[in-house]
């Protein structure tokens, strides 16, 4: 399950973080109190507040698999001229 946080303090990191911006957490280091953000590095947890997946606009894929006997891509219908 994805974890999202909103930046509430970008002191000394304003070139990387934006206050109010939502970021996806790739790893949580509870012992050291750090979040590892995708492609941005590690930051203290106190800079962030947790955000629900719905608020972040994240909706896990719920695609259904097609039945085993149906072709994966049916041929497109030809349009009359």
GROMACS elastic network, one bead per residue, 0.5 to 0.9 nm:
[ bonds ]
;  ai    aj funct       b0    kb
    1    60     6  0.86740   500
    2    24     6  0.71906   500
    2    25     6  0.73163   500
    2    26     6  0.80747   500
    2    53     6  0.74097   500
    2    58     6  0.84279   500
    2    60     6  0.89325   500
    3    23     6  0.86343   500
    3    24     6  0.59935   500
    3    25     6  0.54643   500
    3    26     6  0.77568   500
    3    27     6  0.89832   500
    3    50     6  0.77497   500
    3    51     6  0.77345   500
    3    52     6  0.78701   500
    3    53     6  0.72073   500
    4    22     6  0.66467   500
    4    23     6  0.56428   500
    4    25     6  0.57797   500
    4    49     6  0.86408   500
    4    50     6  0.61226   500
    4    51     6  0.53667   500
    4    52     6  0.67908   500
    4    53     6  0.66187   500
    4    56     6  0.68749   500
    5    21     6  0.83677   500
    5    22     6  0.55503   500
    5    23     6  0.54299   500
    5    24     6  0.65158   500
    5    25     6  0.70870   500
    5    48     6  0.57884   500
    5    49     6  0.53788   500
    5    51     6  0.50857   500
    5    52     6  0.82675   500
    5    56     6  0.85008   500
    6    19     6  0.75513   500
    6    20     6  0.57688   500
    6    21     6  0.55602   500
    6    23     6  0.62835   500
    6    24     6  0.89952   500
    6    47     6  0.83909   500
    6    48     6  0.53119   500
    6    49     6  0.53195   500
    6    50     6  0.63911   500
    6    51     6  0.63456   500
    6    56     6  0.89502   500
    7    10     6  0.69967   500
    7    17     6  0.71085   500
    7    18     6  0.65318   500
    7    20     6  0.53121   500
    7    21     6  0.57010   500
    7    22     6  0.64949   500
    7    23     6  0.76722   500
    7    47     6  0.58729   500
    7    49     6  0.67237   500
    8    18     6  0.83025   500
    8    19     6  0.52091   500
    8    20     6  0.61723   500
    8    21     6  0.84265   500
    8    46     6  0.83685   500
    8    47     6  0.55029   500
    8    48     6  0.53203   500
    8    49     6  0.69460   500
    9    13     6  0.86581   500
    9    14     6  0.87744   500
    9    17     6  0.83469   500
    9    18     6  0.81118   500
    9    19     6  0.60146   500
    9    20     6  0.87318   500
    9    46     6  0.80384   500
    9    48     6  0.70188   500
   10    13     6  0.50820   500
   10    14     6  0.50814   500
   10    15     6  0.85321   500
   10    16     6  0.81079   500
   10    17     6  0.56291   500
   10    18     6  0.63125   500
   10    19     6  0.61288   500
   10    47     6  0.68799   500
   11    14     6  0.61926   500
   11    17     6  0.88423   500
   11    47     6  0.86724   500
   12    15     6  0.80945   500
   13    16     6  0.54496   500
   13    17     6  0.58351   500
   13    18     6  0.84859   500
   14    17     6  0.51477   500
   14    18     6  0.62483   500
   14    19     6  0.83459   500
   15    18     6  0.79894   500
   16    40     6  0.70954   500
   17    21     6  0.76260   500
   17    40     6  0.85448   500
   18    21     6  0.54756   500
   18    22     6  0.86679   500
   19    22     6  0.86803   500
   22    51     6  0.78367   500
   22    56     6  0.67076   500
   23    37     6  0.67668   500
   23    38     6  0.77464   500
   23    56     6  0.84645   500
   24    36     6  0.87894   500
   24    37     6  0.60432   500
   24    38     6  0.63293   500
   24    56     6  0.89233   500
   25    28     6  0.71214   500
   25    35     6  0.62769   500
   25    36     6  0.58564   500
   25    38     6  0.63830   500
   26    35     6  0.75674   500
   26    36     6  0.55532   500
   26    37     6  0.54712   500
   26    38     6  0.56695   500
   27    34     6  0.84545   500
   27    35     6  0.60260   500
   27    37     6  0.72029   500
   27    38     6  0.86918   500
   27    42     6  0.89243   500
   28    31     6  0.89267   500
   28    33     6  0.78055   500
   28    34     6  0.61699   500
   28    36     6  0.63062   500
   28    45     6  0.88673   500
   29    32     6  0.57296   500
   29    33     6  0.57511   500
   29    34     6  0.50443   500
   29    35     6  0.61806   500
   29    36     6  0.77241   500
   30    34     6  0.64399   500
   30    35     6  0.82454   500
   30    45     6  0.87772   500
   31    34     6  0.79740   500
   32    44     6  0.82160   500
   33    43     6  0.83760   500
   33    44     6  0.57601   500
   33    45     6  0.56070   500
   33    46     6  0.80749   500
   34    42     6  0.61110   500
   34    43     6  0.53183   500
   34    45     6  0.51949   500
   34    46     6  0.85367   500
   35    41     6  0.82622   500
   35    42     6  0.54831   500
   35    43     6  0.54103   500
   35    44     6  0.62318   500
   35    45     6  0.59048   500
   35    48     6  0.89695   500
   36    39     6  0.84394   500
   36    40     6  0.75546   500
   36    41     6  0.55506   500
   36    43     6  0.65172   500
   36    44     6  0.89298   500
   37    40     6  0.54087   500
   37    41     6  0.56240   500
   37    42     6  0.62362   500
   37    43     6  0.77280   500
   38    41     6  0.71173   500
   40    43     6  0.88433   500
   43    46     6  0.85221   500
   43    47     6  0.74002   500
   43    48     6  0.89551   500
   44    47     6  0.59557   500
   44    48     6  0.79404   500
   45    48     6  0.56328   500
   45    49     6  0.78815   500
   46    49     6  0.76373   500
   51    54     6  0.82975   500
   51    55     6  0.64650   500
   51    56     6  0.66825   500
   52    55     6  0.52300   500
   52    56     6  0.63442   500
   52    57     6  0.87413   500
   52    58     6  0.87438   500
   53    56     6  0.50077   500
   53    57     6  0.62209   500
   53    58     6  0.51343   500
   53    59     6  0.70178   500
   54    57     6  0.50420   500
   54    58     6  0.57672   500
   54    59     6  0.68488   500
   55    58     6  0.76057   500
   56    59     6  0.88806   500
   59    62     6  0.85633   500
   65    68     6  0.84676   500
   66    69     6  0.83231   500
   66    70     6  0.68955   500
   66    71     6  0.84216   500
   66    72     6  0.72203   500
   67    70     6  0.56760   500
   67    71     6  0.85671   500
   67    72     6  0.89327   500
   68    71     6  0.80436   500
   68    72     6  0.88465   500
   69    72     6  0.89418   500
   70    73     6  0.87043   500
   70    74     6  0.85603   500
   71    74     6  0.60102   500
   73    76     6  0.84945   500
   74    77     6  0.89663   500
